[in-house]
Amino acid sequence: MTQDELFKVLVAHCKEYGFIFPSSEIYDGLAAVYDYGQMGVELKNNIKQYWWNAMTRLNENIVGIDSCIFMHPRIWEASGHVGAFNDPLIDNKDSKKRYRADVLIEDFLAKIEEKMNKEVEKGRKRFGDAFDEAQFRATNPNVLREQAKYDEVHNRYKKAEDANDLAEYRQIIIDNNIVCPISGTCNWTDVRQFNLMFSTSMGSTAEGANTIYLRPETAQGIFVNYLNVQKTGRMKIPFGIAQIGKAFRNEIVARQFIFRMREFEQMEMQFFIKPGTELEWFKKWKEQRMKWHVNIGMGAENYRFHDHEKLAHYANAATDIEFNFPFGFKELEGIHSRTNWDLGRHQQYSGRKIEYFDPEEGAAYTPYVVETSIGVDRMVLAVLSHSLKEEQLENGETRVVLSIPAPLAPVKAAVLPLVKKDGLPELAQEVMDELKFDFNCQYEEKDSIGKRYRRQDAIGTPFCITVDHQSLEDHCVTVRERDTMSQERVPIAELRALIDKRVNLNNLLRNL
Ligand code: ATP
């Protein structure tokens, strides 16, 4: 399957098995908004729990909060979002489709890179063991031609980005004949800035109404509560505040399923530190967050850092943790050293002093901040896209399995009476009643046992427990493991411990 096909299969699978539905589907959907179904919500909650416990339980100096989506409108002026949370927008006059000008150029650059990589792969095949990639790239005329084109466009793009030169964005698109994928034409409008914040009004009458925004990030709720938490929690620097919550962005182009949504969820942690120590903490949090990801067991090779060359005005270091999604390595999490920019701005805009008195220094200062920010939905997509597999079985059949890391799986065990009679459902129900306090379990008695196994494989259930006639006598059941499909007889009394060993989230947390 190509990556594209795999992605289509994934979207269909998510819908068919109750993970993710398009929002408002019976009204033909709402672009870039998705609902989580009965399986999706369990997976999402497990991911959130893994993150929350890793932050707030494993670190004595990190506490959590839950701030509101609505905040005072001045907050978004202070944070810079009213003035500068923009994307460059361009329309194709023939198809009437809207694009991000920067994304059109970046996609164009990615295509050139792809061409060069294909040439390199051809060379590798041709020369075998004697292949020297560096030399090939430095001498092959096709690669050199593409590289020159890449450098030229890349340089122009970076200059335009630095100067915020929207006319130059358009000129790059025209000069390189970058066409609309729908109309195939280069008939573009001018590039305009488009603010990504959703606004609404608060107040009972139109005249008295105030424009307020749906928060585009959860971070500001943490900054404006810094003093509250520091004082009431008697927190000493360094300390962190963690939060999980919804964020909203009116994304211009919302493609790629739950990768880019207009309503999504973030898990953010702001770590408050002494000025001058930020690069040390930035390094620590980079390591710590990568460890959190790799610990899940989806292969270290599927993650990489992408350090930012161009830093936002408030940052003095920034990196992304990228994951190998079906459409390539893309940002999953951002780690930023934000200096004292946010607290400083809130101090300025609110007129309140936002400082920390450092007893060791005997002086007060505005703390610096290192933040880690990850999208819950992107994490769900990472887990699902990595886990979905179609396997060829020895008997010639195929099975679709979601090999979700067991501690994150929505359902941990399925309890299945072999037949719907002879007292087996009753015993199976007893097993269910025993396990349901510790694990999310499913009871299923409909269809053949093979079909039930397949259904559980498709939602990623690590264990299937089959109750058969023999069970009535020996109080043992057959436990089938999802990935190996191996089966073993286990006394009912030992089930809890056996399942717990594989699925308990604490086992993941202990390795951090
Ligand atoms: P991108 O460059 O992909 O738009 P970003 O750099 O704007 O992302 P941040 O503002 O750093 O993203 O947000 C932190 C995290 O929130 C991202 O790493 C991502 O996981 C998540 N996120 C941001 N925008 C969206 C979105 N529209 N839909 C889903 N998740 C998102």
Residues whose N, C-alpha, C, O or C-beta is under 5 A from the ligand:
A	BS01	ATP	R249 E251 I258 F259 R260 M261 F264 E331 L332 E333 G334 S373 I374 G375 D377 R378
